[in-house]
Amino acid sequence: MSAPASGRARRRPYVLIGPCWAAPALLFLAAFFVLPLGGNFLRGMGDAGAQNGPWFYYAKLFTDGYYLSILGETLRVSLVVTLACLVLGYPVAYFMVRHAGKWNGLILFCLITPLLTSVIMRTFGWQVLLSRTGLLNQWLMAAGLIARPVDMARQPIAVYIGLVHVLIPFMVLSIAAVLRGIDARLEESARVLGASRLGAFLRVTLPLSLDGVATGCILVFVLTNGSFVTMLLLGGGRVVTLPLLIYQQFNLTQDTLFASAMGNVLLVAALLCLVLQVRFIRRKGVKP
């Protein structure tokens, strides 16, 4: 009688307690994520005793011409950087998956290694390279392309170079992860049926890799929206975006209420990007 009983005991599945295991993580998120966001939202509404309405700072942000121009500049920088990362990153991802072979590990190492370095250090590196006495100016003068040094570190192009350098690995890795799941024989079949190499790529590979493209674009767009170190150290203050304005409001004008309202706008923009990504995935028939 004891043997069958022990056999049933051995066959009984091990059951976890369930929701209790999630309690520490939920408490941590509530204390260090939900509550700070809620407090920031309340600060953005302004003082309760103020004569201005609770939406004063948001109305100021979306009706004042100066702040509207800052919002437009933020959107423009994010779109340009996202497009540049896509144009430069897709060929790298395609080469890694289809043609790199034994060099794939080296390329992946070169992509990931900069992520282990501080963004501030990389931005200071671009300051050195693009300065009047930097390496790029020396090369251009040696080639006879310019007659005298140009302080490119104080030009808007320096901001775009710095942002693309920081964010392009996210685009490449997002696209490469999807390309690895696409069977290369599909392209070969298209070419057997008469398609050119470019036609097979445009009609087969590119449509199947749109999930990776969408993920990479959303990642780069959101990260660009929240970046301010590059704008602070490069461009000579000529590129002013909403994160940089928030930094100035906190540290220079000490208007924390207005800065909180701006931070809430950035948070809503990030949430909208995530909603678009989920809708895109569902339209493709994949459960998130």
Secondary structure in CASP SS format (residue, H / E / C, confidence):
PFRMAT SS
TARGET T0000
AUTHOR 0000-0000-0000
METHOD secondary structure of the structure
MODEL  1
M C 1.00
S H 1.00
A H 1.00
P H 1.00
A H 1.00
S H 1.00
G H 1.00
R H 1.00
A H 1.00
R H 1.00
R H 1.00
R C 1.00
P C 1.00
Y C 1.00
V C 1.00
L C 1.00
I C 1.00
G C 1.00
P H 1.00
C H 1.00
W H 1.00
A H 1.00
A H 1.00
P H 1.00
A H 1.00
L H 1.00
L H 1.00
F H 1.00
L H 1.00
A H 1.00
A H 1.00
F H 1.00
F H 1.00
V H 1.00
L H 1.00
P H 1.00
L H 1.00
G H 1.00
G H 1.00
N H 1.00
F H 1.00
L H 1.00
R H 1.00
G H 1.00
M C 1.00
G C 1.00
D C 1.00
A C 1.00
G C 1.00
A C 1.00
Q C 1.00
N C 1.00
G C 1.00
P C 1.00
W C 1.00
F H 1.00
Y H 1.00
Y H 1.00
A H 1.00
K H 1.00
L H 1.00
F H 1.00
T H 1.00
D C 1.00
G H 1.00
Y H 1.00
Y H 1.00
L H 1.00
S H 1.00
I H 1.00
L H 1.00
G H 1.00
E H 1.00
T H 1.00
L H 1.00
R H 1.00
V H 1.00
S H 1.00
L H 1.00
V H 1.00
V H 1.00
T H 1.00
L H 1.00
A H 1.00
C H 1.00
L H 1.00
V H 1.00
L H 1.00
G H 1.00
Y H 1.00
P H 1.00
V H 1.00
A H 1.00
Y H 1.00
F H 1.00
M H 1.00
V H 1.00
R H 1.00
H C 1.00
A C 1.00
G H 1.00
K H 1.00
W H 1.00
N H 1.00
G H 1.00
L H 1.00
I H 1.00
L H 1.00
F H 1.00
C H 1.00
L H 1.00
I H 1.00
T H 1.00
P H 1.00
L H 1.00
L H 1.00
T C 1.00
S C 1.00
V H 1.00
I H 1.00
M H 1.00
R H 1.00
T H 1.00
F H 1.00
G H 1.00
W H 1.00
Q H 1.00
V H 1.00
L H 1.00
L H 1.00
S C 1.00
R C 1.00
T C 1.00
G C 1.00
L H 1.00
L H 1.00
N H 1.00
Q H 1.00
W H 1.00
L H 1.00
M H 1.00
A H 1.00
A C 1.00
G C 1.00
L C 1.00
I C 1.00
A C 1.00
R C 1.00
P C 1.00
V C 1.00
D C 1.00
M H 1.00
A H 1.00
R H 1.00
Q C 1.00
P H 1.00
I H 1.00
A H 1.00
V H 1.00
Y H 1.00
I H 1.00
G H 1.00
L H 1.00
V H 1.00
H H 1.00
V H 1.00
L H 1.00
I H 1.00
P H 1.00
F H 1.00
M H 1.00
V H 1.00
L H 1.00
S H 1.00
I H 1.00
A H 1.00
A H 1.00
V H 1.00
L H 1.00
R C 1.00
G C 1.00
I C 1.00
D C 1.00
A H 1.00
R H 1.00
L H 1.00
E H 1.00
E H 1.00
S H 1.00
A H 1.00
R H 1.00
V H 1.00
L C 1.00
G C 1.00
A C 1.00
S C 1.00
R H 1.00
L H 1.00
G H 1.00
A H 1.00
F H 1.00
L H 1.00
R H 1.00
V H 1.00
T H 1.00
L H 1.00
P H 1.00
L H 1.00
S C 1.00
L H 1.00
D H 1.00
G H 1.00
V H 1.00
A H 1.00
T H 1.00
G H 1.00
C H 1.00
I H 1.00
L H 1.00
V H 1.00
F H 1.00
V H 1.00
L H 1.00
T H 1.00
N H 1.00
G C 1.00
S C 1.00
F C 1.00
V H 1.00
T H 1.00
M H 1.00
L H 1.00
L H 1.00
L C 1.00
G H 1.00
G H 1.00
G H 1.00
R C 1.00
V C 1.00
V C 1.00
T C 1.00
L H 1.00
P H 1.00
L H 1.00
L H 1.00
I H 1.00
Y H 1.00
Q H 1.00
Q H 1.00
F H 1.00
N H 1.00
L H 1.00
T H 1.00
Q C 1.00
D C 1.00
T H 1.00
L H 1.00
F H 1.00
A H 1.00
S H 1.00
A H 1.00
M H 1.00
G H 1.00
N H 1.00
V H 1.00
L H 1.00
L H 1.00
V H 1.00
A H 1.00
A H 1.00
L H 1.00
L H 1.00
C H 1.00
L H 1.00
V H 1.00
L H 1.00
Q H 1.00
V H 1.00
R H 1.00
F H 1.00
I H 1.00
R H 1.00
R H 1.00
K C 1.00
G C 1.00
V C 1.00
K C 1.00
P C 1.00
END
